[in-house]
Structures are given as structure tokens and as C-alpha cells.
Amino acid sequence: DILKDDYKFSPSGTYYAPPNGTLDNFVDYVRTLPYNEGPEVFGLHDNANISCAIAETNGLLNTALSLQPRSAGGGGKSWGDTLAELSTDISDRVPSVFDIEKALILFPVKYEESMNTVLTQELLRFNKLIARVNSSLSEMKLALKGLVVMSGELETAGNTMVVGKVPSMWSAVAYPSLKPLGSWVNDLIERIAFLGANWMDKGEAPKVYWISGFFFTQAFITGTLQNFARKYQKPIDTVAYDFRVLTPEEQKAADDAKPEDGAYVKGLFMDGARWDATEHVIAESHPRELFIEMPYIHLLPKEQTEIPEIEGIPEQYTGSREGTDHVYNCPVYKTSFRQGTLSTTGHSTNFVMFIRIPMGEEYKQKHWIKRGVAMLTQLDD
């Protein structure tokens, strides 16, 4: 296509290969190009300019916060006063650890229900984090009163909390998150409520799972596949997920009834594009709209042979089956960092899975890949 005279490198038509001519013709064309290249040169949406500006601003403000003095001036609060207030506020809001014995009684290990095991494992992980938060805050309050020695670890944590960041002693035993301290605490409390009040206390699994609330999301994904494989007596390595984004009408019904197979999930945000509920396809973002909340998505387990191959993927990756499914294979990440490390389980600490999203006939996968479109389980604020 590049060899055609009317080919344009970007939708605006500003960038193209000029027709054959003299050196002056080429120089004149180059002089008409914008002084500052826009995101369209790289295949990105214009909103990428906003994301870039936000990142630069956050970097500047973080540097400024790290340089603020610890002493009080002009009637302001001192470092110790600010830290004491923060410690008291957070410790009052974060609940105590979960009762694991109660959870094991209410949700015993069952062959046909892997979600019981997923829940108890999640509670154990959150208990470790809750215990670390509560114990460190107790020590912090005692150290500020002079009753115990302020260790180097506590002082580092205090410096981090005062500038609105999550202490490394917490994040080391926590799930991946880029949120500032206030949002991180709110998010932790919501996750605890999801597992406790909305699941354990009700005595049954929720009809729609908040996928963002899991500490180890892969356990939930594998557990749902395992339920399907055991129900139909299929080897688990022969089944995989198909996906369906629910319509507004189906979403209302999903709140009242679980699916026959698989699970309904919510809590995903699309970055780099939006969901067109009218056409039921992925579409270009609106101006100044960086993220949109996705509707409920049905994770539907099927035998791998029943799931069509994605259109446009070379045969060496699909075998002898030709790709016919006109979808975008959208990656899902826990945070916007979009990279991670392999954990001891062999899973990425940030990447979750690929979810197939319908797209319009006028688009191909490469368009959304160049756009950098992905889904996130949580935002940065």
C-alpha cells in the first residue's frame, strides 16, 4: 500500500510520501510539516498528548514533594504531627484480619467448586497484608510518642507516607498498585469488603466478580476453568476462554443470576480506546477521555477446538486452522505500568490475560495494537 501514490501515513493526511519530483519539491513538502510531531505519527490517538503531560507533571510534583522540609513553618503541621494523624486515620479504617477457620467451615474444599479454595487463599494473602499494615502503624504511633525506638525502616515508611506514597514495607507484601496512599487505602478497604461483606459474610460467591479485587487474579481465572473442566469431565489443558461483552440488558440480568458456565466479571477499564455500546464494538476514544469503564464481561470456558482462531494471525501460530474471528485480542494488566516480572508461580506480576473484544469491519487488529489499546484492572488514582 505504501507504494501507491494516494497512501497516507496517518488519518489526517498530513504525512505521506510526496510524488516524484525535484529536490525543491521535496524540501517544500518537508517545510509544510508541523513543527511538533503529533501522536498520530506513531499511530496513537490525540489523547496521548494528555497522558504525556500528566506523566511529566506527576514527575515534577513528586520531585517537589521529596524536597519539602520536615520541620514546621508558618504555623503548619510538623512531620510528626502529620504522620501521627495519618497513622491514626488509617489504623481506624483498616479492619482486623479475616477469620480463616470460619471461612473454611463456610467454604470447605469441594471438587465441584474451586472458588471455595480461591477465596480462602485470597483471605490468607490479605491477612498477611492487613497484619503488616496494622502492626507497622501501631509501632509508628508508639515511636512518635517516644515509647519505642524509631527504627530506620519506620522512619523511611513515615517519610513515604507524609508525601502521600505507599511505604515499601507494605507494597512488598501487597498486590501491584500505582495508587497514591489515600487511594491505595480506599482500594484496600474495598477489596476487603469484596471478599468479606460481599462474599464470606453472605455465605455464597457473588453473581458478578469484581476482578480488580483479587490479590492473585490468575487463581480466579484458573479456578473458573477448573470448574468447567470438572463439570464436563474435560482435561483442563484442552479448555480455554471465549469472551462476550454484555449488552446493557444482559448486564441488568447478570446482577440477579449467575451464568450456567464461566463467570461474569466487572471492574475493567479500557485505555487507548472506548467501548461503543450501541454498535457493540471497540471504537476510537472521545477527546480528553483517557479511560472508560468496561461493561460486564462473560468469561465463557469452551473446548479449544470450539473457539475460532483470530483473524489475521499467521498460520504458523494457529496451525492449519484459518483465523475467522474478527476481534481485537486485548491485553489486560493490573496497572498501567504494562510490564512485570515472573513470580514464583510462573505468572507475570502485572499481565493478567488476553480478552477478545469485537471491532468494526473497517478496522484490523494492527490498528488497535499501534494505538496501544489495553485494559486495566485499576487506575493510577
N, C-alpha and C positions, 0 to 999 in steps of 0.2 A: 504493500500500500504506500510505503514511503516514496517509491519511485514514480507515483502518479503526480501530475502537476497540481492537482487540486487538494493534495493531502495536507492537513493541518496538524501540528503537533499538540495543540491544546484547543479546547472548545471555543475559546474566544476568537480563534483565527489569527491572533497576533503573531504567533510563531509558526513559521513554515519555511520550506526550502525555496528561496527565490528562483525564478526561471533563469535559464542560461542567458548570460549577457556579459557586459564588460565589467572590469574591476569597479568602475564608478557605480554601476548599478548595484553591486553587492554592498559597497560602502554606504550608499544611500539607504538601502534596506536596513542595515545594521543601525544606522543613526535614528531610524524610526522606532526602534525597540525601547521599551520602558527603561528608565534609569535604574529602578529597583525591580528585580525579578519577583513576580508574584508566586503564590503557591501552585498555580496552575502549571508552571514549568515542570514541576516534579510530580504532576498527576494528583495534587492534593486539592481539597476544597478551600475556598477563600477563608473559611473559619480557622484554618491552620495559622493564619496571622495572629488571631486572638490567642490561640494556645501558646504560640511562641512568646507573645508579650506577657502572658500570665506567668510562664516559666521564668522569664527574665526578672519580672517584678518580685516573684517569690524568692529568687536567689538574692536579690538586693535586700529585701526586708529581713531574710534570715541572717544575712551578714550584719545588718544593723542591730538586730536583736542580740546577737552573740557579743556585741561590743558594749552593751549597756552596763552601767556601774552597778555594783551590789549594794552600795550604801544609799540611804535615803537622802533626798534633797528637796528643798522647797515644800516640805510638808507631805511628801509622798511616802508610800509604804516601803519599809526596808525589805531586803531579800528574805530575811527570816519571817517577817510578818506575812509576806505574800505566800511563802512556802507553807506556813502553818495553816493559812486559810485554805489553800489548795488541798493539802493533806486531809484536813477535817472534812471538806466538802466531798472529796472522792470516797473516803472511807465510809461516810454516812450513806452514800448511794450504792456502792458495790455490795451485794448481798454475800452471805456466807456460802461455803461450799455446798454442793449437792449431796444428798443422802444416797450414796451408791447402793446400799443394801435395800433401800426402799425401791429404787429403780429396778434392781434385779428381781425383786418379788413381783412388781407390776409388769415388767417386761422380761420374762425369762427367755433363755436361749431356745429358739424354735427353728426346726428345719425349714418350715414353710414361710418364716418371717424374719428375714435378715435385718430388717430395720430395728428390731429389738437390740441386736448386737451393736449396730451403728450408734444407737442412742447411748448405750452405756459407755461405749468407747469415747464418744464425744463428751460425756459428763466427766469422765476421768481426765481428759485433756483440759477441759475448762477448770476443773478443780485445781489443777496444778497452777494455772494462771491466776485464778482468784486467790489462792493461798499466797502466791508470791506478791501480789498487789497489796493484800491486806497486811501481811507481815511487814513488808517494807514501809508501808505508811505508818504502822504502829511504831516501828523503830525510828522513823523520821520525826514523829511528834515527840518522842522521848528525848531524842538527840537535840531538838530545838529548845527543849526545856532544860537541857544540861544534865539529864538523869543518866544518859549513856553517852559514850564517845561517838562523835560524828565521824564515821569511817570515810575513807576516800570514795568508796562505792556509793554511799548515801549522799555525799556532797556532790558527786557527779550527777546522780539522779536528781538532786534538788536543783542544780543549775539548769538541767534539761527541762524540768517541769516549769520553772519560772518563766522560761522563754516560750512556753506553750508546746513543747515537744514531748514525745513518749520516751521515758527512760529506757536505756538499752537493757537494764536488768528485767524489765517487763517484756519488751519486744523479743528478747532471746527465747522466751517460753510461750510466745503468743503467735497467732496467725499473721500472715503477711498483711500489712496495712501501711498506707502513707498518710493517714489522717493526722491532724494536729491533736494535741492532748484532749481538748474538750470534746471534739467529735469522736475521738477514739474511745473515751469513757462512755459516751452515749451509745456508741455502736456495741461496746462490750455488754452494756446493760440490756440492750435489745436482743442480743444473741442469747444471753442467759434467760431472758423471758421466753424466747422462742423454744428453747429446749425444756425449760421448767414449766412456766404457766401454760404455754400453748401445746405442750406435748406430754410431759411426765405427769403433771397435775391432773390432766384430763383423762389419763389412762389409755389414750389411743393416739396413733400417729396423726398428724394434721392431714387434711384433704389436699392442701396445696403446700408444698415445701418451700420455705424461704431458703433458696440455695446459697444465698450470701451468708446465712447464719451458721453454716457448718465450719468447724475448725479444720477438718480434713475432708474436703469435698469429695475426693476420689473414693472414700469409703461409702458415701451415699450412692455415688454413681455405680460402683461395683455391686453394692447391696441390692439395688433395684434390678440390675441384670441377673443377679443370682436368684432373686425371687421368681423371675420369669423362667429361667432355665430349670429350676427345681419344679415349678408348677407344671411344665410341659415335658419334663424329663429330657431336656436337651443338654448336651455338653456346653458349658459356659463359653468355651472358646469358639463356638460356632454361632453365637448370637452377638448382635451389636445394636446400636441405637439408630432408629429413624426418628424424625422430629416433625412436629406440627405446631405452628404458631396459632393460638386460639383466636377466634373472632370474638368481638365484644359479647355476643350472645352466648357463645360457648364458655367464655370466661365467667359469666354470671352463674352458669350451671355448674362449673367446676368447683365453686365455693361450697356447694351442697353435696357433692358426690365424688368419690374417688374414681379414677379410671379403672377399667377392668384389668388392664395390663399397664405396666410402667408407672410413671408419676408425673403430676403437674408441678412445675416449678415457677417461681417468681423471683424478682429481685435483680434481674439483669439490666444493665444499661448499655446502649449502643453508642460507640464512639466513632465519629467519622462519617456517619450516615444517619438515617432515621427510618422508622417503620411506617409505611403508608397503610393504615388500617382499611381504607376504602378499597384500594387495589390489592391489598394483602401481599405486598412486595416490599423489598428494601428500596429506598429512594434517597435522593440527594438531600443533604441537610438544609434546613432553613437558615437564612443568615443569622449569625450570632447565637445559634442553638448548638452548643457543643456536645451535649449528651441528651439522650431521650430514654425514658424508661420503657423497656420492652413489655408487651403483654405476656400473659401466662404462656409457657411452652410445654408441650406434652413430650416427655422423653418416652418414646414408644419402642420397647425391645422387639426385635424380629430376628429371624434367622438371616444370616448374612446373604444368603442366596436370594432372599426376597427383597433386599434393599438395592435399588438401581444404582449403577455407578454414576458418578458426577460427570456431566457433560464437559468435554474439553480436556480431560486428563489423559495423557498419552497411554497407549495400550500397555507399555512395559510396566506401568504401575497398576493397571487394572486387570491384567491377564488378557484373556480372549474376549471379555465382555466389553461391548462398546458403551461409552457413557451417554446416557439419555436424560439424566436428571438435571434440569435447568435451575440450579441453585448456586448460592454462594456458600462455600464451606468456611463459615465464620469462626475464627479462633476466640476462645473465652479465656480471660485472665482474671486473677483475683484482684490485681491492682493495675494501674495504668503504666507501671514500670515496664511491662511487656517482656520481661526476662526473669529468669530464676535459676536456681541450682537444683540438681537432682538430690532428693532426700534419701534417707536410708531405705525407704520403701521402693525406690526406683522411680518415683513420680517427681515431676517438677514442683518446686515450692510456689510457683506462680501460675503456670499454664494449667488449665483445667481440662478442656476438651474442645473438639470442633462441633459446631451446631450448624446444620444445613438451613439456610434461610432462602425462601423463594425470591426471585428477582425478575424484573421485567424482561420481555423478549428483546428489547433494544440493548440490553447490557450483556456483557460476558464477565466471567469471574475476574479476569485481569483488571477490569475497571475498578472493582472494589478492592482488589489487592493493592493497586497503586494508590488508592485512597487511604490505605492503611486502616480499613474498617475492622473493628473488633468489638467484642462485648466484654464488659467488666462486671464483676460481682459487687464492686463497691467503688464509689467515687473518692477523690482525694480530700474532700472537705466534709 
